[in-house]
Amino acid sequence: MRWGIAVDSRRCMACYCCFTACKDEHCGYAGKYSAPQPMMGQFWINIKEWERGDDSRRVKTATVPVLCAHCEKPACAEAAKGGAVYRRSDGIVIIDPEKSKGQKAIAEACPLGAVFWNEELRIPQKCTMCAELLDDGEYLAYLGDPALKRPRCVEACPNRALIFGDLDDPDSEINKIIAANRVTPPEGMEGRKGSVTYLNIPTVFLAGTVCLPRELDEVAIGATVRVSCEESGESWETVTNYFGDWEVEWLPKGKTVDVRIGMDGYKEVRYTATTDEDHYVAVTYLELAD
């Protein structure tokens, strides 16, 4: 058995219920695996939010809950001395609050910035995946069904952006959700494996508007937009909506892509764009075919 959490960015609405539940569980409470979480300055689960788009005609936000990934090969454990950090048989990574005293390097080693230094207690601290609850027989008896046990953040999420389960069970809900979605490791976690899997974190989008010839003063509905990246060998296709707008998501970052816009009876428009950031490429006016 290996406990894990799937984090679905598309489902997160930044309500901070997970954040609040974590504070409620761990602030002022010294559990078996941790000292109390300070009320201020530490976020064992937090919501990363950012604004996307470089033009007021296409701006949106993205949100993703971020917590310790409980890595298979934890960088914090590599930086620790005297067995201060260990990985349990169920995949949960624990920082021993006694053995880790004075070891600030443990906090500094985390590639996600999910380990925090408690200056007052002189210890590093982070998410324990509520291991003390998962191990608590009285808690499980209170639930009445072992299948209901889960960390407090997962329990509190109203939008099922956090899914908890056994990663070693191929038929578990968490594995089905991971298989059905796009795995998108956050910055710092590229090439690393852990018990927390991040899904559907957006990369880069291109967007624009297509209009019929200027003199008609009308948008082009149903125009075909094809985007291709020669370097990666990928291609995407969409059509303009009722407002003449189009958007292509999940583009590889830092590439040059070819954009082709076509519509029956009109000349094809072709140009290149870069995917260094989310970008609105402005209005394209079609010309009648000869």
SEVEXZA-773923 format. One line per field, with one value per residue: x, y, z of N, C-alpha, C in turn; residue number from 1. Coordinates in nm, 3 decimals. Example, Ala and Ser with C-alpha at 12.3 -4.5 7.8 and 13.67 -1.06 7.14 Angstrom:
# residues 2
n_px	(1.319:1.285)
n_py	(-0.569:-0.225)
n_pz	(0.780:0.708)
ca_px	(1.230:1.367)
ca_py	(-0.450:-0.106)
ca_pz	(0.780:0.714)
c_px	(1.320:1.290)
c_py	(-0.330:0.003)
c_pz	(0.780:0.787)
k	(1:2)
# end
This chain:
# residues 290
n_px	(0.084:0.055:0.016:-0.133:-0.185:-0.377:-0.360:-0.568:-0.545:-0.733:-0.973:-0.950:-1.068:-0.965:-1.066:-0.960:-1.026:-0.885:-0.644:-0.732:-0.836:-0.604:-0.461:-0.638:-0.616:-0.343:-0.227:-0.124:-0.126:0.056:0.142:0.202:0.397:0.496:0.584:0.373:0.213:0.305:0.088:0.128:0.332:0.393:0.289:0.153:-0.007:-0.077:-0.221:-0.132:-0.159:-0.201:-0.204:-0.301:-0.210:-0.145:-0.282:-0.563:-0.789:-0.787:-0.759:-0.702:-0.718:-0.512:-0.501:-0.348:-0.327:-0.055:0.166:0.386:0.552:0.611:0.838:0.986:1.259:1.362:1.479:1.513:1.568:1.815:1.965:1.954:2.074:2.162:1.932:1.711:1.510:1.276:1.129:0.823:0.688:0.450:0.485:0.477:0.657:0.844:0.954:1.150:1.076:1.250:1.505:1.569:1.642:1.800:1.882:1.877:1.932:1.771:1.523:1.603:1.666:1.444:1.291:1.046:0.990:0.841:0.903:0.941:1.116:1.125:1.200:1.182:1.159:1.370:1.359:1.290:0.979:0.683:0.414:0.255:0.093:-0.117:-0.054:-0.082:-0.357:-0.429:-0.317:-0.458:-0.657:-0.894:-0.994:-1.049:-1.244:-1.441:-1.510:-1.633:-1.607:-1.336:-1.263:-1.315:-1.115:-0.879:-0.649:-0.685:-0.697:-0.784:-1.029:-1.164:-1.191:-1.421:-1.457:-1.344:-1.079:-0.867:-0.765:-0.751:-0.581:-0.485:-0.192:-0.074:-0.273:-0.410:-0.674:-0.774:-0.945:-0.783:-0.572:-0.710:-0.798:-0.556:-0.461:-0.646:-0.601:-0.389:-0.060:0.128:0.403:0.496:0.710:1.040:0.993:1.036:1.113:1.119:0.976:0.689:0.457:0.255:0.071:0.062:-0.185:-0.292:-0.186:-0.169:0.016:0.112:-0.088:-0.209:-0.398:-0.651:-0.832:-1.046:-1.149:-1.378:-1.315:-1.215:-1.397:-1.644:-1.698:-1.740:-1.717:-1.535:-1.691:-1.638:-1.397:-1.102:-0.832:-0.504:-0.235:0.106:0.405:0.716:0.952:0.877:0.706:0.434:0.082:-0.209:-0.559:-0.835:-1.152:-1.291:-1.508:-1.846:-1.790:-1.576:-1.342:-1.050:-0.863:-0.578:-0.468:-0.220:0.028:0.374:0.624:0.832:0.881:0.882:0.604:0.394:0.127:-0.177:-0.450:-0.762:-1.046:-1.332:-1.346:-1.177:-0.845:-0.569:-0.421:-0.103:0.141:0.413:0.458:0.571:0.606:0.674:0.529:0.186:-0.022:-0.195:-0.260:-0.372:-0.596:-0.693:-0.748:-0.932:-0.891:-1.064:-1.062:-0.889)
n_py	(-0.120:0.219:0.536:0.818:1.143:1.297:1.594:1.807:2.063:2.190:2.166:2.314:2.591:2.790:2.827:2.792:2.608:2.370:2.471:2.601:2.385:2.237:2.413:2.416:2.155:2.124:2.353:2.462:2.208:1.935:1.671:1.314:1.301:1.553:1.886:2.155:2.336:2.660:2.946:3.157:3.212:2.952:2.713:2.433:2.323:2.509:2.759:2.819:3.092:3.252:3.507:3.482:3.555:3.821:4.034:4.244:4.141:3.870:3.732:3.528:3.330:3.097:2.825:2.625:2.377:2.339:2.122:1.926:1.684:1.432:1.273:0.999:0.976:1.173:1.505:1.643:1.443:1.359:1.574:1.563:1.472:1.200:1.042:1.211:1.260:1.050:0.796:0.645:0.309:0.328:0.535:0.797:1.082:1.177:1.426:1.409:1.567:1.592:1.480:1.644:1.893:2.204:2.160:2.328:2.295:2.097:2.216:2.397:2.237:2.148:2.117:2.220:2.413:2.346:2.281:2.418:2.649:2.663:2.910:2.968:2.718:2.596:2.399:2.210:2.197:2.042:1.924:1.632:1.455:1.408:1.184:1.099:1.086:0.894:0.673:0.641:0.446:0.500:0.719:0.602:0.423:0.600:0.708:0.491:0.360:0.233:0.318:0.584:0.726:0.988:1.259:1.579:1.800:1.690:1.591:1.829:1.958:2.097:2.063:1.841:1.858:1.745:1.420:1.125:0.817:0.467:0.417:0.186:0.019:-0.083:-0.052:0.154:0.464:0.692:0.615:0.572:0.829:0.965:0.830:0.914:1.179:1.468:1.450:1.681:1.790:2.028:2.323:2.247:1.989:1.833:1.530:1.401:1.161:1.105:1.073:1.248:1.357:1.583:1.727:1.854:2.117:2.426:2.504:2.684:2.914:3.007:3.259:3.425:3.638:3.605:3.771:3.857:4.016:4.357:4.553:4.434:4.419:4.207:3.914:3.605:3.311:2.978:2.942:2.759:2.687:2.601:2.487:2.418:2.254:2.222:2.140:1.980:1.809:1.813:1.891:2.102:2.167:2.383:2.562:2.883:3.057:3.176:3.440:3.482:3.414:3.224:2.967:2.791:2.555:2.409:2.420:2.355:2.502:2.783:2.754:2.780:2.819:2.727:2.895:2.850:2.975:2.914:2.932:2.845:2.989:3.195:3.336:3.153:3.229:3.266:3.245:3.279:3.215:3.265:3.068:3.161:3.275:3.303:3.415:3.658:3.684:3.885:4.042:3.877:3.945:3.816:3.758:3.766:3.480:3.440)
n_pz	(0.000:-0.087:-0.005:-0.170:-0.326:-0.571:-0.748:-0.901:-1.109:-1.273:-1.141:-0.913:-0.735:-0.586:-0.323:-0.077:0.117:0.169:0.266:0.499:0.643:0.690:0.855:1.070:1.161:1.233:1.352:1.668:1.762:1.858:1.686:1.643:1.452:1.409:1.517:1.641:1.376:1.287:1.307:1.132:0.842:0.757:0.517:0.475:0.289:0.007:-0.210:-0.529:-0.735:-1.049:-1.301:-1.636:-1.971:-2.204:-2.296:-2.270:-2.391:-2.368:-2.090:-1.813:-1.511:-1.328:-1.101:-0.851:-0.605:-0.383:-0.228:-0.017:-0.210:-0.129:-0.209:-0.393:-0.385:-0.169:-0.170:0.062:0.244:0.156:0.228:0.498:0.827:1.042:1.015:1.015:0.835:0.690:0.483:0.495:0.477:0.346:0.173:0.270:0.355:0.629:0.856:1.128:1.427:1.642:1.580:1.367:1.457:1.429:1.170:0.916:0.651:0.555:0.502:0.309:0.096:-0.045:-0.359:-0.425:-0.245:-0.027:0.229:0.546:0.755:1.098:1.292:1.561:1.696:1.579:1.377:1.075:0.895:0.753:0.537:0.658:0.538:0.698:0.857:1.120:1.153:0.963:1.077:1.308:1.496:1.637:1.502:1.256:1.335:1.410:1.164:1.045:0.805:0.649:0.396:0.388:0.506:0.498:0.429:0.593:0.418:0.176:0.254:0.300:0.055:-0.164:-0.432:-0.534:-0.616:-0.502:-0.467:-0.286:-0.226:-0.277:-0.433:-0.514:-0.585:-0.874:-0.951:-0.806:-0.735:-0.749:-0.918:-1.155:-1.212:-1.246:-1.474:-1.661:-1.704:-1.768:-1.674:-1.505:-1.389:-1.141:-1.151:-1.069:-1.001:-1.217:-1.366:-1.124:-0.900:-0.697:-0.418:-0.449:-0.714:-0.973:-1.174:-1.489:-1.479:-1.628:-1.930:-2.175:-2.361:-2.687:-2.840:-3.034:-3.265:-3.542:-3.832:-4.096:-4.420:-4.370:-4.458:-4.431:-4.165:-3.979:-3.772:-3.818:-3.817:-3.732:-3.867:-3.945:-3.736:-3.728:-3.543:-3.527:-3.421:-3.528:-3.407:-3.185:-3.307:-3.273:-3.315:-3.329:-3.348:-3.399:-3.406:-3.483:-3.257:-3.190:-3.163:-3.318:-3.198:-3.104:-2.938:-2.829:-2.609:-2.381:-2.510:-2.588:-2.389:-2.469:-2.744:-3.108:-3.309:-3.584:-3.727:-3.890:-4.062:-4.193:-4.421:-4.604:-4.924:-4.871:-4.855:-4.724:-4.413:-4.275:-4.022:-3.783:-3.432:-3.094:-2.796:-2.542:-2.343:-2.226:-2.483:-2.670:-3.001:-3.145:-3.390:-3.687:-4.021:-4.282:-4.637:-4.945:-5.156:-5.470)
ca_px	(0.000:0.130:-0.081:-0.101:-0.285:-0.378:-0.398:-0.619:-0.547:-0.855:-1.086:-0.927:-1.131:-0.900:-1.154:-0.873:-1.078:-0.775:-0.551:-0.793:-0.846:-0.469:-0.433:-0.724:-0.567:-0.205:-0.186:-0.150:-0.137:0.178:0.107:0.306:0.501:0.534:0.554:0.261:0.237:0.281:-0.027:0.176:0.462:0.405:0.173:0.178:-0.069:-0.106:-0.278:-0.058:-0.249:-0.136:-0.284:-0.250:-0.246:-0.070:-0.370:-0.688:-0.896:-0.782:-0.691:-0.768:-0.632:-0.488:-0.476:-0.309:-0.283:0.083:0.207:0.499:0.526:0.646:0.920:1.045:1.397:1.346:1.598:1.527:1.632:1.955:2.032:1.939:2.174:2.114:1.800:1.609:1.402:1.261:1.010:0.753:0.658:0.332:0.523:0.471:0.788:0.832:1.069:1.146:1.092:1.360:1.633:1.597:1.672:1.919:1.918:1.809:1.958:1.657:1.425:1.661:1.686:1.320:1.278:0.914:0.974:0.730:0.953:0.955:1.205:1.067:1.313:1.164:1.189:1.491:1.333:1.216:0.845:0.610:0.298:0.275:-0.020:-0.202:-0.021:-0.134:-0.497:-0.435:-0.275:-0.540:-0.767:-1.017:-1.045:-1.107:-1.368:-1.538:-1.557:-1.722:-1.570:-1.194:-1.247:-1.337:-1.001:-0.808:-0.596:-0.786:-0.710:-0.866:-1.163:-1.228:-1.205:-1.559:-1.461:-1.269:-0.951:-0.771:-0.813:-0.661:-0.601:-0.372:-0.125:-0.035:-0.393:-0.437:-0.816:-0.816:-0.994:-0.674:-0.499:-0.796:-0.798:-0.423:-0.452:-0.740:-0.568:-0.255:0.033:0.204:0.480:0.526:0.850:1.121:0.963:1.060:1.197:1.107:0.853:0.647:0.325:0.159:0.076:-0.004:-0.255:-0.357:-0.133:-0.157:0.148:0.102:-0.191:-0.215:-0.536:-0.666:-0.964:-1.046:-1.259:-1.392:-1.252:-1.245:-1.514:-1.767:-1.715:-1.800:-1.622:-1.539:-1.737:-1.607:-1.269:-1.015:-0.701:-0.412:-0.107:0.199:0.541:0.805:1.053:0.822:0.626:0.295:-0.008:-0.337:-0.657:-0.959:-1.229:-1.334:-1.642:-1.947:-1.732:-1.456:-1.225:-0.994:-0.761:-0.515:-0.400:-0.125:0.141:0.504:0.677:0.959:0.897:0.826:0.497:0.338:-0.019:-0.243:-0.592:-0.829:-1.192:-1.374:-1.370:-1.082:-0.704:-0.513:-0.328:-0.002:0.245:0.475:0.446:0.652:0.528:0.745:0.427:0.050:-0.016:-0.305:-0.189:-0.448:-0.702:-0.654:-0.852:-0.925:-0.911:-1.133:-0.975:-0.897)
ca_py	(0.000:0.344:0.645:0.929:1.246:1.356:1.735:1.846:2.209:2.238:2.164:2.405:2.723:2.880:2.857:2.781:2.514:2.279:2.550:2.624:2.257:2.202:2.496:2.371:2.026:2.120:2.468:2.444:2.066:1.858:1.534:1.212:1.316:1.692:1.990:2.236:2.426:2.800:3.006:3.243:3.186:2.819:2.673:2.293:2.321:2.647:2.774:2.906:3.157:3.346:3.562:3.436:3.638:3.946:4.131:4.250:4.069:3.730:3.718:3.436:3.292:2.955:2.796:2.486:2.352:2.293:2.064:1.835:1.577:1.304:1.218:0.866:1.003:1.310:1.590:1.680:1.330:1.359:1.682:1.539:1.394:1.123:0.985:1.309:1.251:0.912:0.765:0.529:0.204:0.369:0.646:0.927:1.130:1.240:1.492:1.387:1.699:1.591:1.457:1.747:2.022:2.273:2.122:2.417:2.246:2.015:2.307:2.462:2.139:2.113:2.185:2.284:2.514:2.298:2.258:2.549:2.655:2.723:2.974:2.962:2.583:2.554:2.273:2.217:2.140:2.030:1.835:1.492:1.385:1.372:1.046:1.064:1.048:0.769:0.566:0.646:0.350:0.564:0.802:0.512:0.369:0.709:0.720:0.379:0.295:0.262:0.384:0.727:0.794:1.075:1.379:1.683:1.886:1.617:1.586:1.961:2.014:2.080:2.048:1.719:1.888:1.660:1.283:1.044:0.674:0.375:0.418:0.050:-0.053:-0.037:-0.024:0.262:0.586:0.785:0.571:0.595:0.972:0.998:0.776:0.984:1.322:1.507:1.465:1.804:1.821:2.171:2.362:2.191:1.847:1.764:1.411:1.342:1.088:1.116:1.023:1.352:1.371:1.706:1.708:1.963:2.252:2.479:2.543:2.811:2.918:3.111:3.294:3.534:3.662:3.605:3.849:3.864:4.139:4.474:4.629:4.365:4.444:4.087:3.812:3.481:3.200:2.846:2.935:2.655:2.733:2.489:2.526:2.304:2.279:2.131:2.088:1.872:1.721:1.816:1.982:2.125:2.225:2.431:2.652:3.006:3.049:3.271:3.575:3.482:3.391:3.090:2.947:2.659:2.535:2.300:2.429:2.343:2.635:2.823:2.702:2.855:2.740:2.776:2.915:2.858:3.004:2.896:2.929:2.831:3.113:3.299:3.299:3.106:3.318:3.185:3.320:3.207:3.278:3.200:3.027:3.194:3.309:3.306:3.526:3.690:3.726:3.994:4.015:3.841:3.975:3.730:3.818:3.678:3.404:3.488)
ca_pz	(0.000:-0.095:-0.009:-0.259:-0.354:-0.705:-0.743:-1.033:-1.117:-1.341:-1.049:-0.801:-0.751:-0.491:-0.210:0.039:0.218:0.204:0.346:0.630:0.713:0.734:0.971:1.179:1.212:1.278:1.432:1.810:1.796:1.834:1.653:1.658:1.351:1.387:1.614:1.591:1.263:1.322:1.239:1.025:0.783:0.700:0.438:0.442:0.156:-0.031:-0.344:-0.620:-0.831:-1.137:-1.411:-1.765:-2.085:-2.217:-2.361:-2.194:-2.461:-2.330:-1.962:-1.721:-1.400:-1.304:-0.960:-0.824:-0.467:-0.379:-0.101:-0.027:-0.307:-0.068:-0.317:-0.378:-0.341:-0.121:-0.160:0.203:0.312:0.116:0.301:0.642:0.900:1.155:0.994:1.052:0.738:0.644:0.402:0.548:0.379:0.269:0.085:0.335:0.399:0.760:0.917:1.273:1.489:1.738:1.511:1.266:1.519:1.383:1.033:0.822:0.515:0.514:0.442:0.191:-0.012:-0.115:-0.489:-0.434:-0.140:0.057:0.364:0.608:0.870:1.218:1.359:1.706:1.742:1.509:1.308:0.947:0.905:0.627:0.532:0.697:0.478:0.813:0.890:1.252:1.135:0.888:1.168:1.430:1.495:1.686:1.391:1.156:1.392:1.405:1.025:1.019:0.680:0.622:0.266:0.405:0.567:0.405:0.493:0.614:0.299:0.080:0.313:0.297:-0.080:-0.212:-0.577:-0.566:-0.680:-0.433:-0.459:-0.204:-0.244:-0.278:-0.563:-0.549:-0.631:-1.011:-0.968:-0.716:-0.800:-0.775:-1.037:-1.272:-1.239:-1.301:-1.610:-1.750:-1.712:-1.809:-1.562:-1.531:-1.269:-1.125:-1.163:-0.963:-0.985:-1.343:-1.353:-0.990:-0.872:-0.559:-0.386:-0.489:-0.860:-1.017:-1.301:-1.564:-1.459:-1.765:-1.979:-2.249:-2.464:-2.789:-2.871:-3.129:-3.322:-3.689:-3.888:-4.241:-4.467:-4.288:-4.502:-4.390:-4.021:-3.919:-3.729:-3.895:-3.733:-3.789:-3.937:-3.890:-3.692:-3.705:-3.482:-3.530:-3.372:-3.601:-3.315:-3.102:-3.391:-3.228:-3.385:-3.263:-3.440:-3.339:-3.493:-3.416:-3.199:-3.237:-3.158:-3.401:-3.114:-3.096:-2.835:-2.824:-2.481:-2.363:-2.601:-2.521:-2.359:-2.525:-2.880:-3.219:-3.370:-3.710:-3.717:-4.020:-4.046:-4.322:-4.426:-4.743:-4.996:-4.830:-4.861:-4.598:-4.343:-4.209:-3.954:-3.672:-3.300:-2.991:-2.680:-2.419:-2.245:-2.278:-2.578:-2.761:-3.122:-3.206:-3.487:-3.822:-4.120:-4.400:-4.769:-5.038:-5.247:-5.611)
c_px	(0.088:0.030:-0.036:-0.216:-0.267:-0.433:-0.439:-0.637:-0.677:-0.974:-1.071:-0.989:-1.079:-0.992:-1.078:-0.930:-0.968:-0.676:-0.603:-0.800:-0.710:-0.431:-0.512:-0.671:-0.433:-0.158:-0.223:-0.159:-0.007:0.139:0.224:0.423:0.547:0.509:0.437:0.303:0.213:0.162:0.016:0.310:0.483:0.276:0.196:0.101:-0.106:-0.161:-0.192:-0.155:-0.167:-0.229:-0.219:-0.298:-0.172:-0.152:-0.505:-0.803:-0.894:-0.696:-0.770:-0.670:-0.617:-0.459:-0.437:-0.270:-0.141:0.115:0.327:0.463:0.555:0.724:0.969:1.190:1.402:1.479:1.621:1.596:1.780:2.034:2.032:2.052:2.105:1.975:1.687:1.490:1.394:1.131:0.947:0.724:0.537:0.358:0.523:0.610:0.770:0.964:1.056:1.173:1.205:1.495:1.670:1.635:1.805:1.956:1.838:1.827:1.844:1.552:1.476:1.671:1.562:1.306:1.144:0.898:0.863:0.774:0.988:1.044:1.136:1.182:1.303:1.204:1.317:1.475:1.268:1.081:0.777:0.487:0.338:0.172:-0.115:-0.181:-0.077:-0.283:-0.509:-0.399:-0.367:-0.660:-0.898:-1.080:-1.112:-1.238:-1.479:-1.595:-1.655:-1.689:-1.425:-1.171:-1.262:-1.216:-0.922:-0.749:-0.703:-0.804:-0.800:-1.011:-1.238:-1.255:-1.346:-1.568:-1.386:-1.145:-0.840:-0.833:-0.708:-0.687:-0.472:-0.313:-0.082:-0.153:-0.429:-0.583:-0.865:-0.860:-0.880:-0.596:-0.580:-0.796:-0.665:-0.412:-0.537:-0.705:-0.422:-0.166:0.126:0.283:0.508:0.675:0.929:1.103:0.983:1.155:1.192:0.975:0.819:0.508:0.215:0.178:-0.003:-0.060:-0.302:-0.312:-0.109:-0.014:0.137:-0.015:-0.161:-0.362:-0.539:-0.810:-0.951:-1.170:-1.262:-1.327:-1.303:-1.375:-1.646:-1.798:-1.786:-1.689:-1.639:-1.573:-1.704:-1.482:-1.180:-0.878:-0.616:-0.280:-0.017:0.336:0.634:0.904:1.002:0.740:0.478:0.213:-0.141:-0.432:-0.781:-1.033:-1.271:-1.479:-1.733:-1.895:-1.605:-1.328:-1.178:-0.888:-0.709:-0.434:-0.295:-0.011:0.273:0.566:0.812:0.986:0.847:0.724:0.448:0.186:-0.076:-0.393:-0.658:-0.980:-1.232:-1.404:-1.272:-0.939:-0.657:-0.416:-0.229:0.103:0.304:0.455:0.535:0.565:0.606:0.648:0.290:0.033:-0.143:-0.243:-0.265:-0.545:-0.641:-0.771:-0.830:-0.943:-0.979:-1.033:-0.993:-0.995)
c_py	(0.125:0.459:0.757:1.026:1.292:1.498:1.779:1.997:2.261:2.247:2.262:2.542:2.822:2.922:2.852:2.693:2.418:2.348:2.566:2.495:2.213:2.283:2.449:2.243:2.038:2.240:2.445:2.299:1.995:1.713:1.440:1.240:1.460:1.776:2.073:2.324:2.569:2.856:3.089:3.192:3.048:2.779:2.529:2.252:2.465:2.649:2.870:2.961:3.249:3.387:3.523:3.529:3.769:4.055:4.127:4.175:3.919:3.715:3.621:3.399:3.141:2.937:2.650:2.474:2.292:2.242:1.975:1.719:1.439:1.219:1.077:0.876:1.148:1.385:1.629:1.568:1.324:1.465:1.659:1.456:1.316:1.066:1.079:1.309:1.106:0.896:0.637:0.429:0.239:0.492:0.783:0.964:1.212:1.306:1.477:1.519:1.706:1.579:1.568:1.882:2.077:2.246:2.205:2.372:2.159:2.101:2.366:2.367:2.113:2.188:2.256:2.400:2.477:2.262:2.394:2.541:2.729:2.779:2.962:2.824:2.527:2.418:2.300:2.147:2.136:1.942:1.693:1.401:1.334:1.226:1.004:1.027:0.914:0.649:0.549:0.552:0.409:0.651:0.714:0.452:0.475:0.724:0.609:0.302:0.330:0.335:0.535:0.800:0.869:1.193:1.488:1.772:1.821:1.614:1.717:2.014:1.991:2.047:1.925:1.748:1.805:1.522:1.200:0.897:0.596:0.368:0.280:-0.035:-0.003:-0.001:0.089:0.384:0.679:0.745:0.590:0.742:1.016:0.953:0.855:1.130:1.342:1.528:1.581:1.841:1.971:2.197:2.312:2.042:1.769:1.646:1.345:1.269:1.101:1.062:1.126:1.376:1.494:1.687:1.841:2.103:2.311:2.517:2.681:2.803:3.028:3.136:3.408:3.548:3.666:3.679:3.835:3.993:4.263:4.544:4.564:4.385:4.329:3.991:3.688:3.366:3.068:2.839:2.831:2.714:2.611:2.544:2.403:2.348:2.177:2.065:1.970:1.772:1.718:1.913:1.989:2.189:2.268:2.516:2.774:2.994:3.159:3.415:3.586:3.452:3.245:3.086:2.805:2.652:2.424:2.302:2.413:2.480:2.658:2.771:2.804:2.767:2.808:2.781:2.931:2.874:2.996:2.894:2.924:2.967:3.224:3.247:3.252:3.210:3.231:3.275:3.233:3.287:3.202:3.170:3.049:3.227:3.300:3.431:3.536:3.750:3.831:3.946:3.983:3.868:3.887:3.812:3.717:3.607:3.455:3.402)
c_pz	(0.000:-0.111:-0.101:-0.274:-0.498:-0.693:-0.882:-1.039:-1.178:-1.246:-0.932:-0.830:-0.647:-0.377:-0.078:0.151:0.262:0.297:0.487:0.710:0.766:0.858:1.092:1.244:1.282:1.359:1.579:1.854:1.759:1.811:1.673:1.567:1.330:1.511:1.559:1.473:1.310:1.244:1.119:0.972:0.725:0.632:0.393:0.318:0.126:-0.172:-0.424:-0.723:-0.921:-1.251:-1.542:-1.876:-2.085:-2.285:-2.291:-2.261:-2.427:-2.204:-1.877:-1.611:-1.393:-1.156:-0.945:-0.676:-0.470:-0.238:-0.124:-0.118:-0.251:-0.170:-0.286:-0.331:-0.293:-0.113:-0.014:0.281:0.280:0.192:0.452:0.699:1.011:1.140:1.029:0.957:0.690:0.566:0.453:0.437:0.295:0.184:0.147:0.389:0.526:0.800:1.068:1.345:1.591:1.667:1.415:1.325:1.470:1.238:0.930:0.678:0.464:0.445:0.312:0.072:-0.095:-0.246:-0.507:-0.337:-0.043:0.198:0.425:0.732:0.984:1.301:1.510:1.762:1.681:1.443:1.172:0.964:0.770:0.646:0.573:0.631:0.586:0.854:1.025:1.247:1.065:0.975:1.288:1.420:1.541:1.578:1.286:1.205:1.388:1.264:0.989:0.892:0.649:0.490:0.276:0.461:0.461:0.483:0.501:0.491:0.195:0.126:0.294:0.157:-0.134:-0.360:-0.627:-0.652:-0.617:-0.416:-0.386:-0.228:-0.247:-0.419:-0.607:-0.596:-0.770:-1.034:-0.879:-0.796:-0.837:-0.899:-1.164:-1.311:-1.299:-1.446:-1.708:-1.770:-1.751:-1.686:-1.593:-1.406:-1.259:-1.136:-1.042:-0.946:-1.114:-1.321:-1.217:-0.977:-0.725:-0.539:-0.412:-0.638:-0.901:-1.158:-1.357:-1.525:-1.598:-1.801:-2.044:-2.345:-2.565:-2.818:-2.970:-3.174:-3.474:-3.738:-4.041:-4.289:-4.393:-4.327:-4.462:-4.242:-3.951:-3.877:-3.815:-3.801:-3.803:-3.872:-3.868:-3.856:-3.659:-3.652:-3.481:-3.482:-3.437:-3.506:-3.234:-3.183:-3.353:-3.313:-3.312:-3.364:-3.362:-3.442:-3.413:-3.369:-3.255:-3.239:-3.243:-3.324:-3.122:-2.987:-2.843:-2.695:-2.492:-2.466:-2.524:-2.503:-2.426:-2.664:-2.982:-3.288:-3.496:-3.695:-3.857:-3.998:-4.183:-4.310:-4.572:-4.805:-4.963:-4.837:-4.723:-4.542:-4.266:-4.145:-3.842:-3.543:-3.203:-2.870:-2.551:-2.307:-2.309:-2.363:-2.661:-2.886:-3.203:-3.313:-3.624:-3.915:-4.242:-4.527:-4.859:-5.131:-5.389:-5.689)
k	(1:2:3:4:5:6:7:8:9:10:11:12:13:14:15:16:17:18:19:20:21:22:23:24:25:26:27:28:29:30:31:32:33:34:35:36:37:38:39:40:41:42:43:44:45:46:47:48:49:50:51:52:53:54:55:56:57:58:59:60:61:62:63:64:65:66:67:68:69:70:71:72:73:74:75:76:77:78:79:80:81:82:83:84:85:86:87:88:89:90:91:92:93:94:95:96:97:98:99:100:101:102:103:104:105:106:107:108:109:110:111:112:113:114:115:116:117:118:119:120:121:122:123:124:125:126:127:128:129:130:131:132:133:134:135:136:137:138:139:140:141:142:143:144:145:146:147:148:149:150:151:152:153:154:155:156:157:158:159:160:161:162:163:164:165:166:167:168:169:170:171:172:173:174:175:176:177:178:179:180:181:182:183:184:185:186:187:188:189:190:191:192:193:194:195:196:197:198:199:200:201:202:203:204:205:206:207:208:209:210:211:212:213:214:215:216:217:218:219:220:221:222:223:224:225:226:227:228:229:230:231:232:233:234:235:236:237:238:239:240:241:242:243:244:245:246:247:248:249:250:251:252:253:254:255:256:257:258:259:260:261:262:263:264:265:266:267:268:269:270:271:272:273:274:275:276:277:278:279:280:281:282:283:284:285:286:287:288:289:290)
# end
